[in-house]
Amino acid sequence: MKPSVYMEEMDAFTYRDKLEGDSIFFIPVGALEQHGSHMAMCVDAALTKTMAGETAKALEEATNSKVHGIVTAPINYGFRSQQRSGGGFHLTGTTSLRGTTLISLARDIAYSLIRQGARKIVLMNGHYENYQFAFEGMQLAIEDARREGIDDVKIQLLSYWDFVDDATIERLYPDGFTGWDLEHAGVMETSLMLLFFPELVDMSRMDEKLYTGLPATLPNYDILPIVPSYTPPSGCLSHPGESSKEKGIILRDVAVANMVEAIKLEYLQD
């Protein structure tokens, strides 16, 4: 069996051995959400699991394998897509959870890991709308653990795109950056998919009639019921046309390096 940072690819005995050492657990949280006509709908979960794996491997390398990185199976569904950050949950294909369901999933997964012996956890978010619900789930898991007399658990929550620094943003978005909320199915996600999962991207499917009104111009408020006409016809919020595998490499390298430093700061200080 090949060595792996992915928990689901480990046998139970290898996993137990890693638990007995210094291990940092990564919980990837994504979504099943439309990403235009040019990309598969698994983007959020697939990229987050992969970025967690890349970070786990980089962490092991940075510590000369003194620290094990273990990536759990991802949460493949996310909270309702919002029009101002994901196009909206009204779009066909976007299959969402209620906030209470996501809280419960995050809570149960983290608590199960804690009961097995995990004490250092990183929740890595890959779907903009998930964050506060995942945060609540992690806090509830800590409260559950404390009731069991376990009071040495620490959980770090992050979204991988927040670790792309300003210099890289200026380099990759020379015409201006609209913000991560409008990057849904745009250059960042498409470039990373071209790097990791090129078979799930088809740039030739960007019909000019669909990929209009980008970047999206949306009101600075939410409205329910959703007004479908507010969402651009492609479902994307910014144009992916300038995406490339080369940009994906830059994005991966910068985000992973900065996440490793943030994890080391919280977990590996003497």
N, C-alpha and C positions, 0 to 999 in steps of 0.2 A: 504494500500500500504506500503510495507516494506521500511524502510529508506535505502538510497543508495547514494553513491558518484558519480554514473554514471548519467550524465545529461539525457540520453535517457530513463532512468528508472524513472525519476522524473515527477510528474505532473507539469504543468506550474506555478501553484500558489506556490508550494513548492520552485520551482526554483526562482521565484521572491523574496520570503522571504530570500533565501540565498544570492541573489544579493544585498539586502539591508544591509547585514552584511559584515564582513571581509572575502572575498572569494578569493581563489587562483584557477585559472582555469588551467587544464592540457589538452593539445592537443596532443594525441598520434598519431605518424606518423609511419606507418609500410610499408608493401609490400605484394604482392601476388607472392611468389617466391618458386621454387623448393627447397626442403631440403632433398635430397636423397630419398631412398626408405623406410626409417624407420619413416618418419614424414610427417604430413600434410603440405600443402603449405601455410597455414594461420599463420605460426609461428611468423613472424615479427609483424604483426598487433595484433595478439592475446596476445603475450607476452607483448608488449608495453602497450596495454590497461590495462592489468592486473597489470603490474608493476606500472603504473600510479595510478590505483585504490588502490593498497597496500600503495603507498606513500601518497596518499590523506588521507587514513584512519589513517596512522601513524602520519601524520601532525596534524590531528584533535585531536588525542589522546595526542600528545605532547603539544598541546595548550589548553587542557581541553575543546575542542570544541569551543574555542573562534574564531578560524579560520575554515572556511568551505573549504573543498577540493571538487572541481567539475571537473569531468573528462568528456570531450566532447566525442561524437562518434568519433572513429578513422578514419584517412585517411588510407584506406585499400590497396591502391596501392602506389607504390614507383617509384623512378627513376630507370632507366635501371640498372639491375644487372651487375656488373663488374666481369670479370674473376678473378681478384686478390682479390676479397672480397666477391663474391657471386656465383661464377661459370660461370657467363655470361648470357646475355639476350637471347642467342641463344637456351638455354635449354627449352624443352617443359614444359609448365606449368607456367613459369615465365612470368607474364603479366604486362607490365611496362608503366609508364608515361614518356612523354617528360619532360625535366627539366622545360620548360616554363609552362607546365600544373601544375606541382607540386608547382611551385612558386605561380601561380594564386590560387590554392586551399588553400594553407596555408595562403596567403594574405586575401582572402575573408572570411575564417573562423575566423581568428583573428580579422579582422575589424568588422565583424558582432557581435562578442562577446564584442568588445570595445564599439560599439554603444549601446549595451544593458546595459552597465555599468561596464564591466570587466576592471580592471586596473592592476591586477597582473596575469600574464600568464606564464606558464611553458610549453614550447614545448618539449615533450619527444620523442626522435627519437629511432626507433628500427630497422632501416635498414641502414647499413653503408653508402650507397651511397646517402642518402637523405640530409645529413646535410647542405651542402652549399645552396641548393635550398630552403630548409625550412628557413634557415637564411635570404635569400633574401626576401622571402615572409613576414617574420616577420618585417623586416626593412621597407618594402613598406607599411605594415599595420600601422606602427607607423607614417610614413609620411602622409598617408591618414588621420589618426586621427588628426594630427597637423593642417592639412588644415581645419579641422572642429573645430579647437580651443581646441582640447583635447590634453593636453600636459603633463599629469601625468600618462601615461601608461609605464609600465616596463615589459619586456619580458626576461625570462631566457631560454636559449636553452641548452639541454643536451642530451647525449646518456647514457642510464642506465648502460651499461657495464663499462663505465669509472669510476664508483663509487665502483667497486670491487677493494679493496686495495691490495697492494703488498703481504702482509702477507697471505691473502686469496688465491691469485694466487699461491704462493709457496706451500700452503697446498693442493690445489686441483690439481695442475699440478706438482707433484714431479719429473717427468722426464723432465721438461722444458716446458716453455710456448712459443708458436710460435707467439703470438700477436693476437689482436682482429680481425684483417682483415682476418686471416685464421681460425677463430673460426666459420665460417659459417657452420651450421648444426653439430657442434662439441659438446664438453662436456657441455659448458655453455647453449646453447639453448636447447639441448636435456634434460639436467638435469632439467631445468626450466619447460619444457613441461611435463616431468614425474611428476613434482610436481603439476602443475596447470591443465594440460590436458592429463592425462595418456591414455585416450581413443583415442588420436590422435597420439600415438607413438606405434610402433611395432618393438622392437629390433630384433625380429627373422627374420626380412626382410633384415638384413644386409648381403647380399650375399658376400662371400669372394672374388668372382671374380670381383665384383663392387667396393668394399671398399679397393682398392689398391692405392698405390702411395700417401699415406697420412702420414704426412701432405703434402699438395701440394708443389711442387717445380715449381715456376713460374718465368718468366723473370721480371726484375725490371722496366718494361715499359709496356705500353698497345699497342696493335696492332689491326687495323681494316682493312678489315673485320676480325672478330674473327676467330682464329685458334682453332677449336673444340678440337684438340688433346692436347692442353695445359691444359684443364680442366680434372681432374680425372673422371673416368667413373661413379662414384656414384653421381657426382655433389657436393659432400661435399669437404671441403678444409682441414679438420682435422678429425681424427677418433673419432666417438662418443662412442666407446665401453666401456669407463670407466665412462660413465654417470650414474647418480643415482638420485632418489628422494631426498636422504639425501644431496647430493651436491646441488641440487636445493634449498633446505631450506637454506643452508649456503649462497648461492649466493643471494637469495632474501633478507635475513635478513641484510647482509652487505651492499648491494646496496641501499636498502630502507633507512636504518639508515643514510647512508652517503648523500643520496639525501635530506632527511629531513633537515639535518644540513646545506647543501648548500642553500636550499630554505629559511630556517630561517635566514641565514646570509644576504641574499639579500632583504628579504621582511619583516622580523619581528624584525629588530634592532630598538631600541628606538632612 
